[in-house]
């Protein structure tokens, strides 16, 4: 492909991507109705358990040392890509899950969940899966979070967890040192039932709500993380048993133990800024 063709290709794809941000680009005929408007059955609020080994997670966070100075948490939050390879406690993991996907109440007769994060129309189309390496009291492996009951279920164990994490995140091997990696899937129809063709920009917005809560929650208990969009969806879907069509992994965030003396190593990730004179 010559340079002119490459530029035309790039501009076409950029234009397609931008359409997600313009509701007018998704105008529908007057007779168009969403499945909710058509009175079709509502999809489940959460995915059913995938295994029969659900583990109750603790919800009494009073023994955790949590930074309650909100401004300090905001100012301290940053992306961390260097981890000590240490373990986190089960209570810390439970706290992170509660802060990012926890169900506070159910509205109506199972019409919607009200959670610890905002979500368009209270649809909350995300499922949370985890690659757990070092969590006290848990066997290394792949897990699925059950938000309605605040439980974890173990669903697999890839050979060479550290290497698998790197492969699933497009070769970002540094993530393999995290204590746990959160993988987020989207169950599309959970939101499409209500919003139809206007669903997908809202889904992208809502995913940011989830990971920002994870950033802040991790910071508040002296852990670090870094949200990652470069996810090999096919690799992750295979491992977690997802079809890649109705539900697919699209976002991830490693979280691990960090220490101030590793700031210089963190700075090395931004060496390109110095090299380019930016």
Secondary structure, DSSP 8 states (H G I E B T S, - for coil): --HHHHHHHHHHHHHHHHGGG-GGGG---TT---TTTTT-----SS---SSS--EE-----TTS-----HHHHHHH--B--------B-HHHHHHHHHHHH-EEEEETTTTEEEESS--GGG---EEEEEEESSBTTS-SEEEEEETTTTEEEEEE--SSHHHHHHHHTTT-GGGGGSSEEEEEEEEHHHHHHHHGGGHHHHHHHHHHHHHHHHHHHHHHTTEEEEEE----HHHHHHHHT--SSSEEEEEEEEEEE--GGGHHHHHHTTHHHHHTT-
